[in-house]
Amino acid sequence: MIAVLGASGRSGAALCRALAAAGEAYVPVVRDAAKWAALGLGAAPRVADLRDPERLRAALAGARRVVSCAHARWAPAILAAAPAEARLVLMGSTRRFSRWPDAHGDGVRAGEAAFLAGHRPGVMLHPTMIYGAEGEDNVQRLAALLRRLPVAPLPGGGRALVQPIHQEDVTRCLLAALRHPWRRAEAIVIAGPEPLPYRDFLAAVARAAGLRPPPVLAVPGAPLRLLAPLTRLLPGVPRIRADEVRRLLEDKAFDIGPMRRTLGVTPMPLAEGLARTFVAAR
Ligand SMILES: NC(=O)c1ccc[n+]([C@@H]2O[C@H](COP(=O)([O-])OP(=O)(O)OC[C@H]3O[C@@H](n4cnc5c(N)ncnc54)[C@H](OP(=O)(O)O)[C@@H]3O)[C@@H](O)[C@H]2O)c1
């Protein structure tokens, strides 16, 4: 039996759909049964909050494989509650490699350290930015912003690299990880096929959304970070946080050799993923 934690989230729901399509039995473990029911996926859930060790242990009873699409900071709780013989597949984040400290990245680093020290067979998958899911706010939010902006003010001219991964490829990685005979605890980055400068990513999103790519205006990061919180005051403009602006200054480029070799997943090109994203959104 496969227990899916975070089954009512974006990655969790996509994985559950894929498991059902593959005819694999799974048990969704969710904190909110009504949210799960609204997805219309059918499987009977077990209800447990990750903060409740007893409920969590009961919800994971009998699982031979446990996959978690909740935040990596929950790794210690999952290690403590999962049956001793269960293999673990946990989602992390490439935020763990960021040089800017924040609660998200710190939580992933702590979760990964606990997972690797636990010596339980399995893997923590660290995705880059995920796009293409129902309800995602990465690419869709960018497209909403591009509809409003005549120019794109980008720190450093948008030259830092990004390597986004489509949600379908995340699902394929999770499925491959569930099937892999892990002998020890490992961590693998999962990302799109190749890095590209953020300004090119932005232009690709614009084209896929049927918009003209705006001219890029190179601006220093510091004033843009100060101005970013003002987006919450502008009606119809998606909110941008100061820390998001800061991260636009750091390269997020990764070797996906281990993803290809160990998981056997070759991610789809960005143009294809964006085309699917905007067809699905229409
Ligand atoms: N989206 C991205 O671009 C991205 C990039 C890199 C890494 N990641 C990581 O990948 C993972 C999955 O991403 P996602 O986009 O699918 O996230 P998501 O949609 O926010 O899903 C997170 C899931 O965790 C569940 N959860 C949170 N706190 C919980 C608690 N206390 N008890 C029980 N369940 C709890 C949520 O439950 P509810 O459904 O009840 O809210 C939700 O189902 C996350 O760990 C995220 O940090 C995401």
The ligand as a Gaussian input file, in Angstrom:
#p B3LYP/6-31G(d) Opt

LIG

0 1
 N        5.263000      24.545000      -6.153000
 C        6.554000      24.784000      -6.363000
 O        6.965000      25.567000      -7.238000
 C        7.579000      24.039000      -5.549000
 C        8.938000      24.161000      -5.907000
 C        9.883000      23.447000      -5.175000
 C        9.486000      22.657000      -4.110000
 N        8.165000      22.567000      -3.787000
 C        7.801000      21.698000      -2.658000
 O        7.103000      20.589000      -3.172000
 C        6.073000      20.208000      -2.259000
 C        4.761000      20.125000      -2.994000
 O        4.495000      21.353000      -3.635000
 P        3.004000      21.749000      -3.976000
 O        3.083000      22.888000      -4.926000
 O        2.233000      20.519000      -4.343000
 O        2.519000      22.285000      -2.538000
 P        1.048000      22.477000      -1.978000
 O        0.049000      22.496000      -3.100000
 O        1.118000      23.652000      -1.071000
 O        0.787000      21.155000      -1.114000
 C        1.309000      20.987000       0.185000
 C        0.477000      19.919000       0.871000
 O        0.945000      19.773000       2.216000
 C       -0.192000      19.650000       3.061000
 N        0.106000      20.084000       4.426000
 C        0.682000      21.241000       4.806000
 N        0.739000      21.303000       6.147000
 C        0.178000      20.172000       6.618000
 C       -0.077000      19.657000       7.912000
 N        0.264000      20.331000       9.021000
 N       -0.661000      18.445000       8.021000
 C       -1.044000      17.751000       6.920000
 N       -0.840000      18.182000       5.648000
 C       -0.230000      19.382000       5.513000
 C       -1.225000      20.581000       2.429000
 O       -2.513000      20.254000       2.929000
 P       -3.832000      21.044000       2.416000
 O       -4.126000      20.491000       1.055000
 O       -4.850000      20.702000       3.439000
 O       -3.468000      22.500000       2.392000
 C       -1.032000      20.275000       0.952000
 O       -1.799000      19.162000       0.573000
 C        6.101000      21.209000      -1.116000
 O        6.876000      20.654000      -0.098000
 C        6.853000      22.388000      -1.678000
 O        7.600000      23.029000      -0.665000
 C        7.205000      23.217000      -4.486000

